[in-house]
């Protein structure tokens, strides 16, 4: 699965621009993960849900007693 993630990031982010500094690249990668990959991109292995949607559906419900 991680190979698929890195391959996706390569085509959707890294190959689209020449990065001038390591800080610019690392900021773009963090933004890609936080704002696109986890919240907008649907994943076939998660029944076409985003990771955020999947976590909300499958998170254990905490009960206060």
Secondary structure as GFF3:
##gff-version 3
##sequence-region A 1 65
A	DSSP	alpha_helix	2	12	.	.	.	ID=ss1
A	DSSP	three_ten_helix	14	16	.	.	.	ID=ss2
A	DSSP	alpha_helix	22	32	.	.	.	ID=ss3
A	DSSP	pi_helix	33	37	.	.	.	ID=ss4
A	DSSP	three_ten_helix	44	46	.	.	.	ID=ss5
A	DSSP	alpha_helix	51	58	.	.	.	ID=ss6
###
